[in-house]
Amino acid sequence: MYRLRKMAQFASGKILDIGFADQPNPYLRGEVYGFDRQPTRKPMNYTGAITGDVVDLIQHPERYDTILAGEIIEHLEHPRRFLETCHHLLRPGGCLVLSTPNPYYPPVVWLERLMIRRFFYAEEHYTLLLPRFLLRMIEQAGFRDARAYSGGIVIPGLKWTLPFPRAYCYAIIYVGKKSA
């Protein structure tokens, strides 16, 4: 929950939460629209739910002040195209907030070194993005002042996340601004 609460801190105005169906963000307030490929019921704090494929999002006619994309970008075949689409859908001065697994999370590093596929290996992931390259990719997509924040650490056996230093956190939150 730490990750969702932290992401919500950057969100304001008309918000598009991409990929919300598995974990709607209870901390979002205001005019919130969820976007997901699987139809789902609208959470209580959301204004609406939109069904669609992220690949077709470029054709979406609406514009937003904030776009959230939690744990989505690592599933996409073309992450840079997705970032450019988000830039297109944001109003001037808008904010992109996304999170993705940290490739330097200590258990992932050890499993990678030992080439153990059984744990922390999701077949639907196309890639794990290195923080400095994802920051550069966000800026190349047209965003300015891209920054990275800790998404916390997962407590084993629970679905809780707690604050933790960014270098060792489970997920990293990235924030980029569109020029006004």
TIDOVO-400564 format. One record per residue: x, y, z of N, C-alpha, C, O in turn. Coordinates in steps of 0.001 Angstrom, whole numbers. Example, Ala and Ser with C-alpha at 12.3 -4.5 7.8 and 13.67 -1.06 7.14 Angstrom:
TIDOVO-400564
<<13190 -5690 7800> <12300 -4500 7800> <13200 -3300 7800> <14236 -3319 8465>>;
<<12850 -2250 7080> <13670 -1060 7140> <12900 30 7870> <13409 1138 8039>>;
This chain:
TIDOVO-400564
<<798 -1197 0> <0 0 0> <849 1273 0> <390 2331 -431>>;
<<2080 1165 483> <2964 2332 483> <3131 2853 -948> <3068 4060 -1184>>;
<<3346 1939 -1902> <3551 2331 -3296> <2334 3090 -3823> <2489 4132 -4459>>;
<<1142 2588 -3571> <-73 3238 -4057> <-273 4606 -3408> <-662 5566 -4074>>;
<<-5 4687 -2122> <-143 5964 -1410> <864 6981 -1948> <524 8145 -2160>>;
<<2097 6538 -2167> <3136 7431 -2700> <2773 7908 -4107> <2939 9086 -4424>>;
<<2281 7003 -4949> <1896 7396 -6309> <760 8408 -6276> <755 9356 -7062>>;
<<-202 8223 -5380> <-1349 9131 -5277> <-922 10533 -4858> <-1605 11502 -5188>>;
<<183 10663 -4144> <667 11977 -3718> <992 12876 -4912> <923 14100 -4801>>;
<<1343 12280 -6049> <1712 13054 -7236> <518 13316 -8157> <642 14041 -9144>>;
<<-632 12730 -7837> <-1796 12784 -8724> <-2749 13914 -8345> <-3047 14129 -7170>>;
<<-3219 14629 -9361> <-4211 15679 -9145> <-4967 15918 -10438> <-4557 15467 -11508>>;
<<-6076 16634 -10325> <-6877 16970 -11487> <-7587 15762 -12054> <-8012 14869 -11321>>;
<<-7708 15746 -13352> <-8342 14621 -14055> <-7285 13532 -14220> <-6260 13743 -14868>>;
<<-7545 12354 -13621> <-6545 11289 -13513> <-6948 10075 -14340> <-8106 9658 -14320>>;
<<-5982 9507 -15069> <-6170 8236 -15772> <-5252 7211 -15114> <-4031 7372 -15112>>;
<<-5847 6157 -14555> <-5097 5085 -13890> <-5076 3884 -14829> <-6058 3149 -14922>>;
<<-3966 3685 -15521> <-3846 2623 -16522> <-3494 1308 -15834> <-2560 1244 -15035>>;
<<-4256 254 -16156> <-4007 -1059 -15576> <-4491 -1162 -14140> <-3846 -1819 -13322>>;
<<-5589 -541 -13821> <-6071 -441 -12446> <-6822 -1667 -11940> <-6978 -1823 -10729>>;
<<-7290 -2539 -12826> <-8240 -3588 -12440> <-7735 -4506 -11331> <-8496 -4832 -10420>>;
<<-6485 -4928 -11380> <-5959 -5840 -10362> <-5736 -5156 -9013> <-5831 -5794 -7964>>;
<<-5441 -3859 -9045> <-5169 -3156 -7792> <-5563 -1684 -7916> <-4705 -825 -8118>>;
<<-6870 -1393 -7795> <-7288 14 -7837> <-6626 785 -6700> <-6378 238 -5625>>;
<<-6347 2042 -6946> <-5656 2857 -5942> <-6680 3550 -5047> <-7345 4490 -5483>>;
<<-6815 3095 -3796> <-7817 3686 -2897> <-7457 5092 -2427> <-8289 5760 -1813>>;
<<-6253 5550 -2697> <-5799 6854 -2228> <-6029 7971 -3245> <-5798 9141 -2938>>;
<<-6479 7628 -4444> <-6723 8648 -5462> <-8007 9400 -5141> <-8991 8804 -4702>>;
<<-7994 10697 -5358> <-9155 11548 -5107> <-9403 12421 -6325> <-8476 12758 -7062>>;
<<-10657 12782 -6528> <-11013 13670 -7618> <-11646 12920 -8769> <-12344 11924 -8577>>;
<<-11396 13406 -9952> <-11963 12837 -11182> <-11008 11752 -11690> <-10069 12039 -12432>>;
<<-11257 10508 -11283> <-10363 9387 -11560> <-11030 8414 -12518> <-12150 7960 -12280>>;
<<-10330 8098 -13607> <-10801 7112 -14574> <-9822 5950 -14617> <-8614 6144 -14744>>;
<<-10355 4750 -14509> <-9527 3563 -14624> <-9553 3060 -16049> <-10598 3086 -16700>>;
<<-8410 2601 -16545> <-8300 2064 -17910> <-7652 695 -17808> <-6576 556 -17226>>;
<<-8308 -329 -18376> <-7762 -1683 -18325> <-8337 -2497 -19473> <-9410 -2194 -19994>>;
<<-7606 -3532 -19854> <-8067 -4372 -20963> <-9166 -5324 -20539> <-9919 -5818 -21378>>;
<<-9266 -5588 -19238> <-10337 -6461 -18769> <-11438 -5614 -18148> <-11168 -4750 -17314>>;
<<-12697 -5865 -18560> <-13786 -5079 -17971> <-13871 -5355 -16470> <-13710 -6492 -16026>>;
<<-14118 -4328 -15719> <-14196 -4472 -14273> <-15158 -3431 -13715> <-15464 -2431 -14364>>;
<<-15619 -3684 -12517> <-16493 -2710 -11871> <-15687 -1505 -11430> <-14517 -1611 -11061>>;
<<-16331 -377 -11476> <-15698 875 -11086> <-15553 926 -9564> <-16536 767 -8839>>;
<<-14323 1148 -9079> <-14146 1314 -7632> <-14891 2553 -7132> <-15179 3469 -7902>>;
<<-15196 2566 -5844> <-15985 3656 -5248> <-15366 5039 -5474> <-16092 6007 -5702>>;
<<-14044 5143 -5414> <-13408 6452 -5537> <-13069 6823 -6985> <-12412 7837 -7222>>;
<<-13510 6011 -7958> <-13262 6292 -9371> <-14526 6866 -10009> <-15640 6479 -9655>>;
<<-14346 7780 -10941> <-15452 8388 -11657> <-15964 7465 -12753> <-17166 7415 -13015>>;
<<-15058 6735 -13392> <-15443 5838 -14476> <-14397 4782 -14733> <-13258 4879 -14276>>;
<<-14812 3757 -15485> <-13911 2670 -15875> <-13985 2523 -17394> <-15072 2448 -17966>>;
<<-12830 2482 -18034> <-12735 2397 -19494> <-12062 1077 -19841> <-11014 743 -19287>>;
<<-12666 328 -20760> <-12082 -931 -21207> <-11374 -689 -22531> <-11951 -96 -23443>>;
<<-10130 -1144 -22647> <-9384 -986 -23885> <-7993 -1580 -23750> <-7553 -1948 -22660>>;
<<-7319 -1663 -24876> <-5949 -2177 -24914> <-4990 -998 -24911> <-5191 -30 -25643>>;
<<-3968 -1074 -24105> <-3001 20 -23980> <-2350 347 -25322> <-1924 1482 -25535>>;
<<-2267 -609 -26213> <-1678 -379 -27540> <-2522 628 -28331> <-1991 1374 -29154>>;
<<-3830 646 -28081> <-4733 1547 -28803> <-4977 2858 -28059> <-5784 3675 -28501>>;
<<-4307 3062 -26965> <-4533 4238 -26123> <-4245 5547 -26854> <-4827 6576 -26511>>;
<<-3379 5533 -27832> <-3033 6745 -28586> <-4270 7353 -29247> <-4312 8558 -29494>>;
<<-5269 6526 -29530> <-6495 6998 -30192> <-7532 7511 -29203> <-8589 7992 -29611>>;
<<-7247 7416 -27920> <-8185 7868 -26887> <-8352 9383 -27000> <-7355 10103 -27035>>;
<<-9585 9882 -27057> <-9789 11309 -27312> <-9610 12232 -26110> <-9419 13434 -26297>>;
<<-9663 11721 -24900> <-9600 12556 -23710> <-8168 12979 -23381> <-7208 12354 -23831>>;
<<-8036 14041 -22595> <-6746 14500 -22094> <-6824 14552 -20571> <-7894 14764 -20000>>;
<<-5688 14359 -19927> <-5649 14219 -18475> <-4568 15104 -17864> <-3626 15528 -18533>>;
<<-4738 15367 -16570> <-3736 16130 -15820> <-2675 15196 -15235> <-1517 15584 -15079>>;
<<-3078 13960 -14912> <-2160 12965 -14354> <-2463 11610 -14982> <-3623 11235 -15151>>;
<<-1403 10884 -15324> <-1542 9495 -15756> <-734 8635 -14808> <451 8884 -14587>>;
<<-1379 7617 -14246> <-718 6636 -13399> <-623 5328 -14162> <-1563 4946 -14859>>;
<<489 4646 -14040> <687 3335 -14669> <1514 2482 -13717> <2741 2448 -13807>>;
<<845 1805 -12819> <1531 994 -11822> <1784 -419 -12302> <854 -1170 -12597>>;
<<3058 -768 -12376> <3473 -2132 -12739> <2923 -2541 -14119> <2379 -3633 -14280>>;
<<3072 -1657 -15096> <2587 -1904 -16457> <3723 -1946 -17473> <3756 -2830 -18328>>;
<<4644 -1008 -17387> <5621 -793 -18450> <6485 -2018 -18725> <6903 -2228 -19864>>;
<<6762 -2830 -17707> <7578 -4032 -17904> <6846 -5118 -18685> <7459 -6090 -19127>>;
<<5537 -4955 -18855> <4722 -5921 -19611> <4612 -5548 -21090> <4082 -6322 -21886>>;
<<5101 -4387 -21453> <4885 -3868 -22804> <6059 -4160 -23729> <7226 -4067 -23346>>;
<<5711 -4511 -24940> <6728 -4806 -25946> <7453 -3536 -26395> <8623 -3578 -26774>>;
<<6737 -2400 -26347> <7315 -1135 -26804> <7141 -66 -25715> <6258 785 -25826>>;
<<7967 -101 -24674> <7794 854 -23568> <7971 2315 -23976> <7279 3187 -23451>>;
<<8874 2589 -24889> <9073 3990 -25308> <7824 4532 -26001> <7435 5679 -25780>>;
<<7209 3717 -26827> <5967 4129 -27507> <4872 4415 -26475> <4098 5360 -26630>>;
<<4813 3597 -25427> <3839 3816 -24361> <4086 5171 -23684> <3138 5917 -23436>>;
<<5342 5492 -23385> <5669 6768 -22753> <5293 7941 -23655> <4793 8958 -23175>>;
<<5527 7807 -24936> <5159 8862 -25887> <3643 9026 -25951> <3143 10144 -26072>>;
<<2910 7913 -25869> <1448 7975 -25850> <967 8696 -24599> <58 9523 -24674>>;
<<1562 8394 -23455> <1207 9074 -22216> <1460 10575 -22336> <640 11382 -21898>>;
<<2578 10943 -22920> <2900 12365 -23126> <1827 13020 -23980> <1400 14140 -23696>>;
<<1391 12331 -25020> <342 12835 -25921> <-984 13035 -25179> <-1699 14001 -25446>>;
<<-1316 12135 -24255> <-2609 12180 -23561> <-2644 13176 -22400> <-3717 13484 -21881>>;
<<-1483 13677 -21994> <-1447 14630 -20892> <-1661 16057 -21374> <-1198 16445 -22447>>;
<<-2359 16816 -20573> <-2508 18244 -20821> <-1162 18920 -20537> <-340 18346 -19824>>;
<<-913 20119 -21070> <309 20837 -20730> <428 20997 -19218> <-542 21349 -18547>>;
<<1625 20736 -18683> <1858 20794 -17251> <1460 19519 -16521> <1575 19441 -15298>>;
<<988 18511 -17272> <543 17251 -16675> <1692 16421 -16140> <2864 16725 -16363>>;
<<1326 15357 -15424> <2315 14549 -14719> <2099 13062 -15021> <974 12564 -14965>>;
<<3187 12366 -15339> <3186 10918 -15501> <3775 10309 -14237> <4842 10722 -13783>>;
<<3080 9325 -13669> <3547 8621 -12483> <3480 7138 -12790> <2395 6595 -12995>>;
<<4632 6478 -12823> <4605 5045 -13094> <5502 4312 -12121> <6417 4889 -11534>>;
<<5222 3030 -11962> <6086 2209 -11118> <6393 919 -11849> <5623 457 -12692>>;
<<7538 349 -11505> <7978 -892 -12127> <8931 -1597 -11157> <9570 -941 -10334>>;
<<9030 -2917 -11248> <9945 -3618 -10343> <11380 -3104 -10465> <11841 -2740 -11547>>;
<<12061 -3087 -9340> <13442 -2657 -9271> <14348 -3839 -9630> <14352 -4841 -8914>>;
<<15111 -3746 -10715> <16001 -4848 -11071> <17141 -5049 -10071> <17828 -6069 -10113>>;
<<17344 -4084 -9177> <18399 -4194 -8176> <17868 -4612 -6800> <18612 -4584 -5821>>;
<<16618 -4991 -6718> <16047 -5498 -5472> <16872 -6724 -5084> <16989 -7653 -5883>>;
<<17449 -6754 -3874> <18393 -7821 -3518> <17964 -9255 -3844> <18785 -9997 -4385>>;
<<16742 -9693 -3554> <16391 -11071 -3940> <16453 -11304 -5459> <16829 -12386 -5908>>;
<<16085 -10294 -6233> <16137 -10423 -7699> <17587 -10530 -8159> <17900 -11330 -9040>>;
<<18468 -9734 -7571> <19885 -9775 -7939> <20452 -11172 -7694> <21139 -11720 -8556>>;
<<20173 -11751 -6530> <20711 -13083 -6228> <20104 -14161 -7109> <20810 -15069 -7548>>;
<<18818 -14078 -7373> <18194 -15062 -8246> <18726 -14940 -9675> <18868 -15937 -10382>>;
<<19016 -13718 -10083> <19584 -13492 -11412> <21004 -14058 -11491> <21358 -14727 -12462>>;
<<21801 -13788 -10479> <23179 -14303 -10475> <23223 -15823 -10515> <24100 -16418 -11141>>;
<<22266 -16436 -9839> <22217 -17897 -9786> <21369 -18506 -10920> <21248 -19726 -11034>>;
<<20790 -17629 -11749> <19945 -18047 -12883> <18787 -18947 -12439> <18474 -19944 -13089>>;
<<18169 -18581 -11340> <17016 -19315 -10822> <15755 -18686 -11403> <15465 -17521 -11130>>;
<<15016 -19430 -12186> <13822 -18915 -12843> <12546 -19117 -12035> <11526 -18486 -12310>>;
<<12603 -19982 -11056> <11393 -20361 -10338> <10738 -19179 -9609> <9511 -19079 -9593>>;
<<11521 -18297 -9016> <11005 -17163 -8266> <11357 -15859 -8976> <12389 -15755 -9638>>;
<<10492 -14882 -8829> <10708 -13554 -9400> <10939 -13602 -10915> <11663 -12781 -11477>>;
<<10314 -14567 -11543> <10448 -14691 -12999> <9042 -14718 -13576> <8373 -15750 -13536>>;
<<8604 -13623 -14096> <7258 -13523 -14649> <7338 -13619 -16166> <7952 -12777 -16821>>;
<<6722 -14635 -16708> <6792 -14845 -18153> <6147 -13723 -18958> <6491 -13517 -20122>>;
<<5207 -12993 -18341> <4549 -11907 -19066> <5353 -10609 -19053> <4934 -9617 -19649>>;
<<6501 -10608 -18379> <7382 -9439 -18403> <8277 -9500 -19636> <8933 -10509 -19896>>;
<<8290 -8410 -20382> <9205 -8317 -21518> <10597 -7911 -21061> <11602 -8342 -21626>>;
<<10641 -7065 -20015> <11940 -6569 -19573> <11855 -6013 -18159> <10780 -5648 -17684>>;
<<12986 -5954 -17506> <13144 -5156 -16299> <13981 -3964 -16736> <15030 -4126 -17359>>;
<<13521 -2787 -16411> <14181 -1582 -16891> <15113 -1013 -15831> <14705 -781 -14693>>;
<<16352 -791 -16208> <17333 -190 -15304> <16931 1254 -15026> <16565 1979 -15951>>;
<<16993 1683 -13765> <16516 3020 -13402> <17081 4163 -14236> <16318 5016 -14690>>;
<<18383 4206 -14452> <18929 5347 -15201> <18500 5330 -16665> <18387 6389 -17283>>;
<<18259 4147 -17230> <17793 4082 -18619> <16315 4427 -18724> <15891 5043 -19701>>;
<<15530 4038 -17728> <14115 4406 -17750> <13948 5912 -17557> <13093 6524 -18198>>;
<<14748 6513 -16687> <14702 7975 -16541> <15027 8663 -17868> <14371 9630 -18255>>;
<<16044 8153 -18552> <16399 8737 -19854> <15278 8526 -20868> <14971 9427 -21649>>;
<<14669 7344 -20861> <13582 7049 -21792> <12384 7971 -21543> <11744 8430 -22489>>;
<<12087 8238 -20273> <10993 9158 -19924> <11295 10547 -20479> <10417 11196 -21047>>;
<<12534 11002 -20316> <12904 12317 -20840> <12920 12333 -22362> <12534 13338 -22960>>;
<<13354 11256 -23010> <13354 11186 -24471> <11931 11194 -25028> <11716 11589 -26174>>;
<<10956 10760 -24220> <9562 10764 -24650> <8933 12151 -24518> <7762 12338 -24846>>;
<<9718 13129 -24033> <9240 14503 -23978> <9003 15056 -22587> <8654 16228 -22446>>;
<<9182 14248 -21558> <8967 14715 -20192> <10212 15431 -19685> <11320 15191 -20165>>;
<<10018 16305 -18719> <11139 17015 -18111> <11199 16673 -16633> <10227 16194 -16049>>;
<<12337 16924 -16051> <12516 16774 -14612> <12097 15382 -14115> <11433 15268 -13085>>;
<<12479 14336 -14839> <12145 12966 -14435> <12895 12600 -13165> <14091 12861 -13036>>;
<<12176 11991 -12229> <12762 11607 -10942> <12318 10205 -10551> <11288 9713 -11012>>;
<<13108 9574 -9698> <12805 8226 -9215> <12660 8258 -7697> <13408 8942 -6999>>;
<<11676 7498 -7200> <11394 7421 -5766> <11231 5955 -5367> <10945 5097 -6201>>;
<<11418 5690 -4090> <11221 4337 -3581> <9744 3969 -3589> <8885 4775 -3231>>;
<<9464 2747 -4001> <8108 2216 -3931> <7924 1333 -2717> <6870 719 -2550>>;
<<8930 1262 -1869> <8831 486 -647> <9299 -946 -807> <9798 -1345 -1860>>;
<<9128 -1708 258> <9533 -3105 263> <8334 -3951 668> <7560 -3571 1548>>;
<<8189 -5093 23> <7087 -6000 300> <7437 -6838 1522> <8542 -7370 1631>>;
<<6490 -6946 2429> <6678 -7787 3613> <6218 -9194 3242> <5046 -9385 2920>>;
<<7116 -10188 3280> <6759 -11555 2891> <5551 -12083 3671> <5452 -11905 4885>>;
<<4646 -12731 2952> <3449 -13300 3558> <2306 -12317 3705> <1177 -12718 3990>>;
<<2580 -11035 3516> <1546 -10003 3607> <1509 -9233 2300> <2444 -9316 1503>>;
<<450 -8492 2074> <376 -7674 870> <725 -6231 1195> <310 -5315 485>>;
<<1477 -6027 2250> <1861 -4691 2672> <3207 -4309 2076> <4072 -5152 1838>>;
<<3350 -3039 1848> <4662 -2507 1515> <4968 -1391 2503> <4081 -645 2917>>;
<<6217 -1293 2866> <6649 -276 3818> <7733 591 3177> <8394 152 2236>>;
<<7925 1827 3679> <9005 2667 3150> <10347 1949 3276> <10586 1209 4230>>;
<<11208 2182 2303> <12528 1559 2286> <13404 2352 1336> <12873 2963 408>>;
<<14709 2377 1513> <15577 3136 593> <15415 2670 -863> <15259 1480 -1136>>;
<<15456 3621 -1771> <15227 3328 -3191> <16167 2247 -3735> <15739 1416 -4536>>;
<<17400 2241 -3329> <18368 1275 -3860> <17977 -168 -3555> <18365 -1084 -4281>>;
<<17219 -370 -2496> <16882 -1729 -2070> <15385 -2022 -2113> <14953 -3080 -1656>>;
<<14596 -1110 -2650> <13150 -1288 -2647> <12699 -2305 -3696> <13435 -2634 -4626>>;
<<11475 -2788 -3522> <10915 -3770 -4450> <10544 -3123 -5786> <10824 -3678 -6849>>;
<<9915 -1950 -5727> <9481 -1240 -6935> <9960 203 -6864> <10119 768 -5782>>;
<<10185 784 -8028> <10599 2171 -8116> <9480 2968 -8788> <8884 2529 -9772>>;
<<9215 4138 -8236> <8202 5046 -8786> <8934 6134 -9561> <9884 6736 -9060>>;
<<8489 6376 -10775> <9080 7402 -11647> <8031 8479 -11906> <6853 8185 -12112>>;
<<8484 9730 -11892> <7592 10856 -12115> <8229 11753 -13167> <9401 12113 -13063>>;
<<7450 12107 -14175> <7907 13036 -15212> <6819 14065 -15475> <5630 13759 -15383>>;
<<7225 15274 -15800> <6281 16365 -16054> <6282 16742 -17537> <7321 16732 -18198>>;
<<5114 17065 -18030> <4998 17587 -19393> <5108 19106 -19310> <4520 19718 -18418>>;
<<5835 19707 -20205> <5997 21171 -20188> <4655 21852 -20307> <3749 21366 -20984>>;
<<4540 22994 -19636> <3292 23769 -19646> <3117 24487 -20958> <2124 25189 -21149>>;
